[in-house]
Amino acid sequence: MSNVLLLILALRVLNSFLTRTYFQADEFWQALEPAHFKAFGYGHLTWEWEHGLRSYAFPLLFELGYRSVKLLMIIQNHFLAAIAYIVDIIPLTTDWGSKLTYYADVYSTICEYYMVLYTPKIIMSAVAATGEYYTIKWIQKIYLLTMDKSSDSKAVERLPKLTQISVLLTLTNFFNCFIITRTFINSFEMCSTCVALFYWDWSGGVFIESKEFTTSLAIAMFTCLQRPSNGLIWLILGGYLILNLLFAGQTMKIAYLLRKVALVLISTVACNALIDYYFYGSFVLPVFRFLKFNLTTSLSSFYGVAPWHFHVAQSLPIILGYSIPLFAYGMLTPQTKKKFPHFWMNPYVQVKTVIVFNLVIYSLLQHKEFRFIYPLQPLFILISSVSAINILDRFKANQNKLKNLTYALSFISVLVACILNLLLEGGVISVVIDLHKGSDIHSIGFIMPCHSTPWQSHLHRNDINTLWSISCDPPLHLLDDSDAQNKLLLYMDRSDYLYENIPKFIHNNFPPLTSPLNEGLEKEFRYEWPQYLIIFEHLDDAFMKSFLQGTPYVQSTRYFNTFSHWDHRRRGDVIVYKRTDL
């Protein structure tokens, strides 16, 4: 299995390096940006971090990576400085030392920047490989636990084939290839869930005193502190575990289990609280603030409302990909012939209950996104892998055709994911990277929907005097308002005001383009016209192209971003205007 882990790690590193596009803002603003802020001392914290709704444990991984980069740069700079000093004192090498120092500084700057870009990718590749490796081990564990050796003499012989199928399904899954190495908390949540599932006691309570079960509890609880919704998985599995112990008459074990859960919970909360104290400078419990915002108020719907069938009709097909027929077959048929004392002791019954329960609960929430049910991915792959084995046994005569079809679908799945990772919304990444490379830049402004690009995690410059973008903070003043739901319908953020009436927004928030320094103006404006102005093609066609004609602005560069987009405001290329009189 160690070779499998190395294979997965190598492929996920390649996967992460080929991922050069933007999917959703949280990938950068809720993970990399706070880590960059903490490690390098500059960046922008969104309202969630200002109000303590997020735990810092996940971004801490990237801060450690960033600090490792800083340490390596210090060591490298001392080494290069020592070489420059030695060269400088050697006779007949006049100015060689100073030249070497200059080129060493240039090299160090470039080296540091690309390490800042790629270190998070390597970290997420390791997280992804760990999660997928434990998914495969967990599938093996469940299969061995549930196979019926008495009536099926070839059950053990199928294990290598099951391993191959599970490896194939996880590595070539479209959604895995698209999102698993991105710096989303959901990817981290899914991978840590895989590890916790493997160490969970699937025997019905026989091994609750083991270190492995303690490990499972600790990882599960820690994950729930990062994403409280992850508790929906463990609520069901914990309930089944207690149910098994009850019917076995092992009340003492139940007492022991509850005591262990309490001790592990206290330890995990204390550890997480220390991490959050390190970031916030005071003891906060983000999990409660997160739950208050998302469950006790209607403000979560500020970020969008989807129909009740969204996860069944859209999320499942996208996350499952080509394995959806296998998953459907597995959900509707028994996965094993082995008889259990009670039906709920069957691990497949428990897994299917978790899947159905989570889909129902997530479907009841107003705000829905594909990645919210991503932690169920190991459960999906388990059902699909075992279904594939059962189908191959049932249609032995057509095994070659089924294998060829699977390989073809796998290839298409990976190909589509690679294309999207390389091309779809790549312009918003490229523009920030190129702005990092620019010289003599003192001001940049983004007139775009909020959080349309990465920030200092990709710009990585603290020498720019003015750096701004259009914001879209939710109406936090409505948190304790009993009429928040109705008032939310009338609330508009700055991005809304911009696109409701573009000319009016520009007139009210920007000074006239009359002079480089906007001298003699009595009114104070929210924004100043920057040296570099970045917009989407939609805004350019709608207003900016005609507005900027005859002004000091000229179109400098444009980057392909997307042919189409669900948000019309983000359609087309990313366009950079440069002001020529500054």
N, C-alpha and C positions, 0 to 999 in steps of 0.2 A: 504493500500500500504506500510505502514511502515514495516509490517511483510515480505513483498516481498523483501524490501531492506535488511533487516537483513538476510533473507535466501540467497540472492545473495552474500552478504558480507561473510557469513560463508563459502559458497561453494568456493568462489574465494580465501579466505585465505587458505583453504585446497588445492585448485588448485595450488597456488603459492608455498606452502611447498612441494608439490609433483613434482614441476618442478626443476629438478636437472641436467639439461643438457644444452648444448650450441646450439644455433641456428645460430646466426650471430654476428659478432664482435661488431656492434653498440650497442648491448644490454649491453655491459660492457664498451667499450672504449669511447662511446659518451654520456654516462649518469652517470654511477657509478664512473668511473675513475676521471673525472674532479671534481665531488662532493667530492670524497675522498681526492683528492689533496688539495681542498680548506679547507676542514674540519680538516684534520690531518696533512697537510703540506708536504706530500710526495705522489708520484705517477708519472704517465707519461701522458703528454698531447700530443695527436696526432696533425698532421699538421693542421687540421681544427681549433683547438683551438689556436694554435700558430699564425695563420693568421686571426683569427676573423671571421670564416665562420659560427659559431654556436652561437645561443643565449643561455644564461645560465639559462633561466627561468625554463626549465624542470629539469636539474640537481640540481637546487636550492632546489627542493623538497627533494632530497636525502641528500643534505648537511644539511638541517634542521633536518632530521632524524639522521644523523651521529652526529650532535652537541647535539642532545637530548641524544644520547648514551653517549657522553663524560660527559655531565652534570650528568646523572644518575650514571656514574662510580665515579665521584667526590664525590657525595653525599654518595654513597655506601662505598667508601674507607674511608671517614671520619667517617662513622658510625662503620665500622669494626675496625678502628684504636682506636676509643673511647672504644669499647668493649675490645680490646687487652690491652689497658692501664689499664682499671679497673681490668681485670683478673690478670695483672702483679703485681699490688700493693696489691692484696689479699694475706694474709699469707698462707704458705704451698702450693703455686702454682708456685714454682720456674720453670722458663723457659716456663711456659704455655703461657704467653703473647707473647714471641718471636715465639713459635710454631704456635700460632694462627695467628700472623702477616704473617708468611711464607705461611700458607695455605690460608689466606685471599688474599694474592697477587696472588697466583696460581688461585684461584677461580675468582678473578677479571679479570685476563687476559683471561681466558676461556670465562667468561660471556661477556666481551666486544667483543670478536671475533665473537661469535655467534649472538650477537645483531647487529654487523656490517653486518653479512651475511643476517639476516632475517628482519631487519628493512625496507630495500627497498622492500622486498616482501610484507610486510604489507601495505606499502604506495601504491604500485601498486594495491593491492587487493581493497583498498578503492577507488582508481581512477576507477578501472574496475567496481566495484559495482555501483558507481555513474553513470557511463556512461550507463550501462545496465538498471539501474532503470529508467533513463530518456528516454532511447529508448522505454521502455514499456509505459511510460506515454505519449510519443510523438505519438506512434501508437494509443493509446486510443483517443488522441486529434484529430488526423487526421480522425479516423473512425467516431467519433461523428460529426465532421464537415462536413463529406461527405455522411453520410447515408441518404437515402431517406425515411423519416418518412411517407410521404404522401402515398406511394405505398407499403411500407414494414412495416407491423405492428409489426414484430418481430425483427426489426433492433436493438432496444435497448437491447433486451434479449440476443443478441449474444455477447455483450460486455464482460461479464465474460469469455465466451469461447475464445474470441479473446485474452484476457489477458493471459489465460492459455497457449494458443498456442505460443504467443510471448515470454513468459517466457521460455517455453520449447525450442523454436528455438534458443534463445540467449544463454541459459545455456548449451545446449548440442551441440552447433555448434563446429565442430572440430577445426576450426582455432581460435575461441575464447578461447577454452580450452587450445590450444597450445601456444598462443602468448599474450593473453590479460593481463596476470599478469607479463609478462617479461618487463624489463625496456627499452622498445623501445619508442622513441619519437612518433612513429606511433600509438602505443596503447594509449598514452596520447592524441594524436591528434584525434583519433577516439572517445574517451570518451568525450572530450570537445566539439566535433562536435555534439554529441548526446544532450548535454545540450543546446547548441545554437539553434539546430533545434526545441527543445521543446518550447523555448521562442520566436521563430520567429513569425512574424505576417503572418499567413496563411489565413487571411480574405481578403487579397487584399489591405490592407492599412488602415483598420478601427482602428487598435490599435497601429499605429506607434508612438503615443504620450505616450504610456504606459511605465512604468518602466521595464516590462518584455521584451519589444522589445529593450530597451536600453541595458539590460543585454545580450540579444542575440548578439547585435552588438559588445559589448565589448569582449565577449568570442570568437566570430568569428574572430575579428581582432587580438586579442591576439594569437589565434591559428595560424593565417596566419603569424604572426611574427616569430613563431617557425618553421612552415613549410609553406613557401610561396605557395606551390602547393595547399594548402587547399582553397586558394582563388578561385579555379575553381568551387567549390561548390557555394560559395556566389555570384560569378559573375552572374550565371544563376538565382538564387533566387532573387537577387537584381534587375536584369533586368526585371523579371516577375512582381515584385512589382511596379516598375516604370511604366511598361506597363499598369497595371491595373489602376493606378492612372491617367495616361494619358487618357485612354478611359472613365474614370469616370469624366473627366474634372476638376480634383482637382489639379490644378497647384500650388496652395498655399501649399498644402500638400507635393508636390514634393519638393518645396523650403525648407519646414520645414525638410523633410527627408534628403536632401543633407546637410543642416546645422547641423543636429544631427550627421550624419555620419562623418562630418569634425571634430566636437567637440570630439566625441568618439575616432576617429582616433588619434587626437593630444594627448588626455589623455592616450590612450593605448600605443602609441609609447613612450611617456615620461616615463611611468611606466616601460616599457620594457628596455628603455635606461638606467634607473637607475640600474636595475638588471644587465645589461651587464657591466655597469661602475664598479659595485661592483666586478665583476670577472676580467675584463681586466685592470682596473685601468685607463681607458680613455674612452671617448665617441666614441663608434663604432656602426655601423649599420650592423650587420651580415646579415640581410635579403638581402641587396644589394650585398654584397660580395658572398653570396650563389647563388643569381640569376646570377651574372656575371660568376661564375665558371660553373654553370650547363646549362645556356642558351646561353651565348654569346661566349662560347668556346666549343671545342670538348673534353675537358679533362674529362668530366664525363664518357665518354665511356671507360676510362682507367680501370674502375671497371667492365667492361663487357658489351657486346652488345647482345640483344635478338631480335628475329624476331618480326615483327609488330603484329602478332596474339598472342603473348605471354600471354597478360592479358585475352583475350577471351578464349583461349584454355587451359590455365594453371591456371592463377590467380583466375578467376571466379569459376571454379570447386573446387579448394582447399579452397577458402574463404567461398563459399556457402555450401559446403559439401552435405549432404543428402537432403537439401532443394532446390537444383538446379531445380528439376521439378516444384516445386511451384513457384519459381522465374521466370522461363521461361513462365509458364502459365500466371502469372500476368503481365509480360511485353507485352504479345501478346493479352491480353484481357482487357476490361474495368474493373476497380476495383469497380466502383460505378455506379448506375443508376441515381443518382441525376443530374439534369440539371443545368448548370452554364450559366450565361449571355454570357460568352466567354469561349472557351475550355481551354485557358491557365490559367483561374482562378481555374481550377480543381487541387488540390494539387497533385494528382497522376500523372497528366501530367507534372507538374513541377519536381516532383521527378524523373520520367523516363527520362526527358530531362537532368537533372543533371547527371544521371547514364551514359547515352549514350555519353554526351559531355565529361565527364571525361575519359571514356574508349577510346574515339577517341584520345584525347590529349595525354594521357599516352602512347597510342600505337604508337604515332609519335616520342616519345623520344627514344633514342638509349638504354640507360641504364634502365633496368626494373627489378623490384623485386616484389614478391607477396604483400609485406606489403605496397607498395606505394599506392594501391587502397583500403587499409584496412579502411580508413575513410568513405568509402561508405557503410560499414557494416550496420549501422542503416537503411539506405535506402533499402538495400537488405532484411533485416528482416521485414520491413514494407510491402513491396510487397509480400513477401512469406507468412506472417501471414494472410493478407487479402485474398490472394489466397486460403489459407487453409480453411478459413471460407466459401468462395464461393464454393469450391469443396465439402465440407461437406454438404452444402445445396443442391447441385446438385445431390449428390449421397447418399441420406439419407438412403437408404436400405443397403448400404455397409459401414456405419459409423464405426461399430465395427472393421471390417477388416482394414479399413484405420487407425484407432487409433492404433491397434496392430502393424501394419507395422511401423507407426511413432515411437512408443515406442521402437521397436526392432532396428530401424535405429539409434535412439537417443543413445541407450545403446552402440551400436557398435562404434558410433562416439566418445563418451566419453572414451570408453575403449582404442581405438587406440591412442587418444591424451594422455591418462595417460601413456601408454606404451612408447610412444615416449618421453614424458617429463621425464620419469624415466631412460630410457636406451640409446636413440640415442644421441651419442656424450656426454656421461657423464664422460668419462675418462679425458677429458681436464679440467673439473671442479674438479674432485677428486684429481688429481695430485697437483693442486695449494693449495687445502685445506690441504692435507697431508704435503706439504712443509711448510705450516704455523706451523704445529705441530712439525716439526723436530727441533732438538737441535743442537747447534754448527754448524750452516750453515753460511758460509761466501761468497759463490758465487754460482750462478745458471745461466745456459744458456739454451735457447730454440732454437734448430735448427729445425725450423718448418716454414711453410708459415706464413706470418705476421699475428699477432692478432689471433692466433689459440686458445689462452687461455685467461681467465680473467687476470688482473694484480693485483695491490695493493688492489682493492676492495675485492679481495678474499685471496690474500696472506697476506696483512695487517701486514707487517714487515718492519721496517726502520733500522733494525740492520744487514742487509745483505750488505756487502761492494760492491759486484759486481752483478748486475742483468741485463741481456741483452737478446734480442731476435732479429730475423731477421726482418728488416723493409721493407716497400713497399710504400714509399711516392710517390705521382704522380709527374710528371715533371712540377712543378710550374713555372719553368723558361720559359715555353712555353705559359704562360697565354696571353701575348700580342704579340705572334708570329703569323703572318698571315699564316704561313705554318704549324701551330701546328698539324693539322689533319694528315698530311703525316709524320711528325716527330714523332708523337705519336706511329705510327706503329713500329718504330724502337727502341723506348725507352724500356729499361729493368730496373726494380728495383732490389734490392738485392735478393729478393725471386726468381725472374726470373733467375738471374745469378746462384744461388745455384742449381736449378733443371735443368738448361741447361747442366751444367757440374759439378757434385758434387765433384769429386776429385780435379779439378782445383780450385773450390771455397774454399775448405778446405785448400789447399796448399797456396793459395794467402792470405787468411784472418786469418789463425790460425798458431801459432808457432809450431815447431816440438814438439812431446811429448817426450822430452829428459830428462827434470828434472822438479821437482815441481814448481820451480820459473822461469823456462825458462831463465836461466842465460846465459850471454855471447852472446846474440843475437844482431846483429847490426841493423836488420830491425825491424821496429815497425809494429805490426799487429793490425787489427781492433778489433779482439776478443781474449780473453785469454781462455784457457781451464779451465772450471769451476769445482767446487767440485761436483755439480750435473748437469748432461747433460740430457735434455729431448728432445725426438724425437718421430716421428711416426714410426710405424712398416714398412711402405713403405720405408722410408729412411734407416731404419736398414737393411732391406733385400737388398736394392739396393747398399749400400756401407758401412755403419757404422759398421755392425757386423764384417765384415772381417777386416776393418781398425783398429778397437779397440782391436782386438785379440793381446795378448802379451803386451798390454799397462796397465797402472795402473787402467784403468776403468773396472768395473765389473757391470753386470746388477743387479740393486738393486730391482726394482719393475716394474711391468707392469700392466696397467689398461685397461680393455675392454673399447673401445670407440665406434666402429661401425663395423657391418659386411661389409657394403659397403658405398661408398660415391661418390657423383657426382664429387668431386675433388680427383683424384687418389692419390695426395700427402698426403691426410689426411686419407687414408684407414688404417684399422687395429688398433691395440692397441697403447696406449701411453706407451712408454718405458723410464724408468729412469735408467741412468748409474751413478754410484758413483765412484769418484776417491779415491783410497785407500791410496795414498801416501801423502795426504794433511791432 
